[in-house]
Amino acid sequence: MDPQSTIRLRTGHDMPRLGLGTWQLTDGTAGAIEEALRIGYRMFDTAVDYGSQAGLGMGLQRSGIERGDIYIVTKIEEDDTPLDAVRRDLDELGLDYANLTLIHRPPENGAGEALWEGLIRAREDGLVRDIGVSNYSSDMLDTLAAATGETPVVNQIEWSPFGHSDVLQDHHRARNIVLMGYSPLTRGERLDDPQLHDIAAQHQRTPAQIILRWNLQRGIVPLPKANQTSHIEENFALYDFSLSDDDMQRIDRMNEMWSALGSSVAYA
């Protein structure tokens, strides 16, 4: 792997293996995006309720980087009208299309078949290149696919050493669904873990870099959020070291099904 590494989606489109999350990135968003682009990031994850779409669009425009070299992930909400929501997000971003649009979370009742059918239409209309979901369990994904004949290419879910699922990853691999991990750095809550610090010291790296490298080696696409240049740089400096099998297994064993959101993640 290198900073330009991509992962091939089932549709044949390539997606960067690392992105920048923009949740609550409301102050100085445009400047942070410009810095991230300068450092080498090419994928950015946003949603209307993040409050970052306008700033993200401004940063992209000011960077002068070609649209085809940038990968944008957007989301529709569970109470949205899909086509209207996709157009709303594109208007805020100042873009003609999104590379990937997700159902942000499943509705309270059911798997969101109507939302999914709306995203299929948005893709057919050229507003979106690929479509997926977020916060979906394996059972919900299977329900959605069975009802529509269309399997999401991505499931974005909370994923860290302290909360992850081999069963879910095996399920997704069997169906060629890419796992994208949000809050991979536990929103800072578990970065002081002694085991992480021990592994980090052995590699002369930070705990954040160890977590993100663990994600990459597991085949997860992590979306760390950062707005300080030092953190943006730190989270991208992952390609000149690797974790051993023993390191990986040690980190795997940290799993407690823990969530930074304060609730159990629905993996089943």
N, C-alpha and C positions, 0 to 999 in steps of 0.2 A: 504493500500500500504506500501511496504517496499523497501529497496534498491535493492532487487532481484526480484521485481515485473515485470511480463511480460504481454504482451497483445497477445491474440491468433489471428493469422491471419486466413483468410477464408480457407487457405490451410491446416490448422492444425499446422503450425509452430508457435513457440513462439518468440516474439520480445521484448527486454527490453523496458520499458516505458520511458527511458531517455537515451540520447546518447550525445556524444561529437562531435561537428562540427569541421572540420579541415580546413575550408576556410582560406587561407592566413597563415596557421600555418606552415611556412616554416623554421623558425629559431628554432633549437632545437626541432624539431617535435618528434624525437624518445624519447627524455627525457620526453617531455610532455605526450606522450602516456604511458610511463612506470609509471609516477606519477598518471595518471588517472586510470590505471589498479590497482595500489596499493590502491587507494582511494575506488575503487569499480565499476567504469565504466566498462561496457562490450560491449557497442555498439559505433561504430565509423563511421562517415559519411565522405566520400571523393569523389573526382572527379579528372580527369586528369588535369583540368585547375586550381585546387586548389594548385598544386605543393607540395602536402603533401603525396602522395601515397608511395614513397620510404621510407620516414621517418616513416610513419605509419607501414609499413611492418617491418622495422628494430626494432621499439619499441615492436611490437608484438613478434617478434622472441626473443628479449633479455629478455622479461618478463618471459618466460618459461611457460606461461599459456596455457593450452590445447586449440587447435583450436576450438573444439566443444563448448567451454565456451565463445567464442567471436563472436559478431555479426558485420559483415562488410557490409556497404551500399556503393555501387559504382554507377557510372552514365555513360551513353554514351551520346555523344553530337549529336545535330540535324543533323550534316553533316557526322556522322560516318557511317562506314559499321559495323552493330551491332556485328557480331561474332568476327570480327577482333578487335573491340574496347574492347569487354569483355576480350579477351585474352590479349590484351595490358595492361589493368588495372591489371589483375591477375599477369602478369609478373612483373609489377612495384611493386606490393604488396608482391610478393613471395608467393602467395597462389594458391591453386588448385580450389577454388570456392569462390564465393561471396554469402552471405546470401540473399542479396536483391540488384537488379540492376534496376535503374530507367532511363527513358528517361529524360535527364536533363531539357529540355524545348521543347515545340512543335516546329516543323519547321514553317517557315513563311507561307507556304500554306498547309492547311490541318492539320489533327490530328497526322500524322506520322504513318500511318498504316504499312508501310514497316519496319520502325524501330521497331514497336511493334512485328511484325511477326518474326523479327530477334531475339528479346529477348525471344520470345516463343521457338524458336529453341535453343537458348543458354541454356534455362532451361531444355529442352528435352535432351541436350547433357551433362547435369550435371555440367555445368559451373556456374550456378546460381540456388539457391534454390527457390527464389520468384522474381517476377518482378512487377514493378510499374512505376509511372510517377512522374514528378515534374513540378510545375508551370502550371498545367492544370486546366482549368475551368470545371464546371460540364457539359456544353454542349460538350466540347472536349472529356471528358471521355466517355460520352454516345456515341459519334460518333465512338470512337475507339472500344468500346465494341460491338457496332452494326456491325461494319465492320469485326471484327475478331472472335466474339463469346467469347472473353476472356476479363474479367474485371480486371483492375489493382487492386492489393491488397492494394496498398499504393499510396497516392498523397502527395508529399512533397511540401509545399507552405509556403510563408512568413506568419507568424501568431504571433500576439502580441495583448495586450489589446487595442492598438491604431489602429489595422488593422486586422479585422477578419470578418467572415460571418456565421451567424446562418443558412442561407439558404444553403450554401455549406455544412456545417456540417450535416444538416438534410439529404441532398441529399446523402452524403457519408454513413451515418448510414443506410439508406434504402438499400444500395447496398453492405454493409459490407466492405467498403473501409476505411482503417485507415488513419487519417490525421496526418502527421508528420510536425512539424513546424520549419522552419529555421529562423534565425535572431529573435528568441523569445525575446531577450533582446534589440531589436531595434538598435543593433550595438552601444549601449551606448548613443544614442541620446535622449532618453526619460526617462532615469533613474532618472532624477531630478524632475519628475512630483510631484507636491505637494500632490495629492491624494495618489499616491503610497507611498510617504514618510509617510503619515499619517497612512495608513494601516500597513506599515512596523513597525512603532513605536509601534503600538498597540500590535503587535505580537513579538516585539523585534527581528526583522529580517531585512534583507536588501531589497531594492526594487527589486533587481534581484531575490531573493528567492521568493518574493511574486508573481512575474510574472510567474516563473517556476511552482510554486505550483498551480497557477490558471490554467495553461496549463494542468497539470496532472489531476486536478479535472474536467476539461472539457472533458477529454478523448483524449487530443492531446498529441502526443509524441514529446517533445521539444528537439532541438539539439543546446544547447548553445555552443558557441565557447569560449575557454579560453586557455591560455598557461602558465599563472602564477599559481603556485601551490595553492596559497591562493584563487584564483578565481575558480579553478577546484574544490577545496574542498567546497567552498561556494555554488556553483551551484549544488552540490550533497547532501547537507544537507537540505533535503526537507521533510523528512519522520517522523519527530517528532512534527509536528504541522499541522494544517489544517485551511482552510479559512471557515468562516461561510457563510450561504446563502446570508446574507446581504453584506458581503465582495465580494462575487462572482458577485452579481448583480451590485454592485458599480463599480467593475472593468470592467464588461461587458459594462457599459454605457460610458466608456472612448473611445469607438470605434469611430474613425473618418475616417475609410477606408484609413488610413495613411500608407505609405510605406517607409522603410529606404532606399530603392533603388531609391527613388525620382519619382516613377511612381505608378499609381494605379494598384493594384493587380487584375487580372482577375478572379473573383469568379463565375461569372454567368454561 
